[in-house]
Amino acid sequence: MEYVVGPVLALLIGMKFTDWKTKTCEKRFTAVETKVEVVEKKVEAVDQVILPKVMQTLQPVTRAVVRINEEIGLQ
């Protein structure tokens, strides 16, 4: 009788522990997934804002380089 009860009891306790750990990991996973989605949205918003600013910043530099090339005679 003890040979059957011990392993069955260990199996049931192990299954309950596995279920409990799975549920806690699933909650953490959904929390991390939500944070990743928020970060992705922020990155997309920043990308849309940065491109025009970079173009505005580099435009005078490119004009100056073209002017210097014309004065030197490279074009």
N, C-alpha and C positions, 0 to 999 in steps of 0.2 A: 504494500500500500504506500509506504514512504517513498518507494522508488518511482511511483507515478505522480504523487502529489508535489514533490519537490520540483521536478522539471516543468510540470504544468504551471505551477505557481511562478517559477522564474520566467517562463515564457510570457505569462500574462503581465507580470511586472515590466518586463522588457518591452512588450508591445505598448503599454501605457506610457512608458518613458519616451519611446520613439515618437508616439503621437504628440506628446507634450512638446518635445523638442522641435518637431516639424511645425507645429502651430506657432511657436515663438519665432522660429526662423522665417516663417511666412510673413508674420507681422513686420519684422525688421526689413524684409525684402520689399514689401509694398511701401514702407516708409522711404526707403532709399530710392525706389523707383519714382516716387512722387517728387523727391528732391531733384533727381536727374532731369525730369521733365521740366521743372521750373528753371533749372540752369540752362537747359537747351533753349528755352524761350528767351531768356536773358541774353544768351550769346547771339541768337538771331537778331534781336533788337539792337545790340551793340554793333554787329556787323553792318546793319543798314545805316547806322549813324556814322560809323567811322569812314566808310568809303568816300562820301562827299567831302568830309573834312580833310582826308588825305589828298584828294584831288585839289582842293583849294590851297593846301599847303605846298604841294609840288608844282603847281602851275607857274608861280613866279620863278622858281628855280629853272624850270625847263625853258622859259622865255629868256632868262639870263644866259643859259648855256647856248641857245640858238644864236643870240646876239654875239656872244664871244666867238663862236664858230664862224660867223659871218665876218667879224672884224679880222680874224686870223686868216680867213680865206679857205677854211676847210669845206665849205659848201659851195 
